[in-house]
Amino acid sequence: MPEALVIAGSYEGGLHGWTFDNDNYELKFSFAAHQGCIRCVATNSHVEDAQPLLLTGGDDEVIRAFSLSTFRQLGELSKHAGTVTDLCFCGSKHFASASADGTILLWRLKEWTCVHVLGGHDKPVHSVDAHPSGRMLLSTGADRTLRLWDLVEGRGAHITRTKGEASKVCWNGPATSYLLILGARVEVLDVETSTAEFDIDVGARVLDACFLSGTDFVATADGAGCISVWSAQGCVWRRSRRGGGRVKALAGLRVGPCDKCASLDAWAASFRLVAAASSGACEAWAPAGPADDLDDED
């Protein structure tokens, strides 16, 4: 297995990376990368045979690129006129950046040049996620729209009104469905029919959510301090975090050989659910064992 790496940005502009082995963290790098808060990070670790890259964006309106082999900066890009709110790689040759200025920029990695300006959102763009093919992109914004973009032509392909302001959009692994965070709810929608596969009422504001790789499960972190895992039938695992600040980001980290997992226990044997908290801590959870610890609280 390749070395597992956890990367997080801070409110102060610091960029930090830890190797993760046998449920232990070891600091790999830590340095100042931005002036002001880092809002987003993205890697191309999912792209086969690609030079390992890390992108960061933040309140200083700048995108910075780093090598994950040397941890040195490769350059910086400045074209947005607002906070860089999200980043994602689009296949092996491009990446997209979203901004509070209402635009999405498509960049070519080879020359580090902007090849398309995707304008359509009339308010800040909150989230972008590229289809695994790298040919399409989903975006959500403060204008309460979900937009599908054709990255080959560099134009909008479809617009849907959301039921509220969606703070995040995310494809599942095979791109058969996608999720939207809508306040205290998470919707999982079928790509072909645009109908809800399941609608999760978390009960508190959802701070982040993600699909668990190789499964049909969705993980959430909420403002009440809970980390939960959900299926179409409801909550299947939940833990209450006692202190440590709010969770700002969730991600699955592969630590074992399993690709497709038939159960949550099988997923927990090969993956960890990593949570980055506002306190500055990174936590690793194995969502296995008793389904719910809330009944054990005093």
Secondary structure in CASP SS format (residue, H / E / C, confidence):
PFRMAT SS
TARGET T0000
AUTHOR 0000-0000-0000
METHOD secondary structure of the structure
MODEL  1
M C 1.00
P C 1.00
E C 1.00
A E 1.00
L E 1.00
V E 1.00
I E 1.00
A E 1.00
G E 1.00
S C 1.00
Y C 1.00
E C 1.00
G C 1.00
G E 1.00
L E 1.00
H E 1.00
G E 1.00
W E 1.00
T E 1.00
F E 1.00
D E 1.00
N C 1.00
D C 1.00
N E 1.00
Y E 1.00
E E 1.00
L E 1.00
K E 1.00
F E 1.00
S E 1.00
F E 1.00
A E 1.00
A C 1.00
H C 1.00
Q C 1.00
G C 1.00
C C 1.00
I E 1.00
R E 1.00
C E 1.00
V E 1.00
A E 1.00
T E 1.00
N C 1.00
S C 1.00
H C 1.00
V C 1.00
E C 1.00
D C 1.00
A C 1.00
Q C 1.00
P C 1.00
L E 1.00
L E 1.00
L E 1.00
T E 1.00
G E 1.00
G E 1.00
D C 1.00
D C 1.00
E C 1.00
V C 1.00
I E 1.00
R E 1.00
A E 1.00
F E 1.00
S E 1.00
L C 1.00
S C 1.00
T C 1.00
F C 1.00
R C 1.00
Q E 1.00
L E 1.00
G E 1.00
E E 1.00
L E 1.00
S C 1.00
K C 1.00
H C 1.00
A C 1.00
G C 1.00
T C 1.00
V E 1.00
T E 1.00
D E 1.00
L E 1.00
C E 1.00
F E 1.00
C E 1.00
G C 1.00
S C 1.00
K C 1.00
H E 1.00
F E 1.00
A E 1.00
S E 1.00
A E 1.00
S E 1.00
A C 1.00
D C 1.00
G C 1.00
T E 1.00
I E 1.00
L E 1.00
L E 1.00
W E 1.00
R E 1.00
L C 1.00
K C 1.00
E C 1.00
W C 1.00
T E 1.00
C E 1.00
V E 1.00
H E 1.00
V E 1.00
L E 1.00
G E 1.00
G C 1.00
H C 1.00
D C 1.00
K C 1.00
P C 1.00
V E 1.00
H E 1.00
S E 1.00
V E 1.00
D E 1.00
A E 1.00
H C 1.00
P C 1.00
S C 1.00
G C 1.00
R C 1.00
M E 1.00
L E 1.00
L E 1.00
S E 1.00
T E 1.00
G E 1.00
A C 1.00
D C 1.00
R C 1.00
T E 1.00
L E 1.00
R E 1.00
L E 1.00
W E 1.00
D E 1.00
L C 1.00
V C 1.00
E C 1.00
G C 1.00
R E 1.00
G E 1.00
A E 1.00
H E 1.00
I E 1.00
T E 1.00
R E 1.00
T C 1.00
K C 1.00
G C 1.00
E C 1.00
A C 1.00
S C 1.00
K E 1.00
V E 1.00
C E 1.00
W E 1.00
N C 1.00
G C 1.00
P C 1.00
A C 1.00
T C 1.00
S E 1.00
Y E 1.00
L E 1.00
L E 1.00
I E 1.00
L E 1.00
G C 1.00
A C 1.00
R E 1.00
V E 1.00
E E 1.00
V E 1.00
L E 1.00
D E 1.00
V C 1.00
E C 1.00
T C 1.00
S C 1.00
T C 1.00
A E 1.00
E E 1.00
F E 1.00
D E 1.00
I E 1.00
D E 1.00
V C 1.00
G C 1.00
A C 1.00
R C 1.00
V E 1.00
L E 1.00
D E 1.00
A E 1.00
C E 1.00
F E 1.00
L C 1.00
S C 1.00
G C 1.00
T C 1.00
D C 1.00
F C 1.00
V E 1.00
A E 1.00
T E 1.00
A E 1.00
D E 1.00
G C 1.00
A C 1.00
G C 1.00
C E 1.00
I E 1.00
S E 1.00
V E 1.00
W E 1.00
S E 1.00
A C 1.00
Q C 1.00
G E 1.00
C E 1.00
V E 1.00
W E 1.00
R E 1.00
R E 1.00
S E 1.00
R C 1.00
R C 1.00
G C 1.00
G C 1.00
G C 1.00
R C 1.00
V E 1.00
K E 1.00
A E 1.00
L E 1.00
A E 1.00
G E 1.00
L E 1.00
R E 1.00
V C 1.00
G C 1.00
P C 1.00
C C 1.00
D C 1.00
K C 1.00
C C 1.00
A C 1.00
S C 1.00
L H 1.00
D H 1.00
A H 1.00
W H 1.00
A H 1.00
A H 1.00
S H 1.00
F E 1.00
R E 1.00
L E 1.00
V E 1.00
A E 1.00
A E 1.00
A E 1.00
S C 1.00
S C 1.00
G C 1.00
A C 1.00
C E 1.00
E E 1.00
A E 1.00
W E 1.00
A C 1.00
P C 1.00
A C 1.00
G C 1.00
P C 1.00
A C 1.00
D E 1.00
D C 1.00
L H 1.00
D H 1.00
D H 1.00
E C 1.00
D C 1.00
END
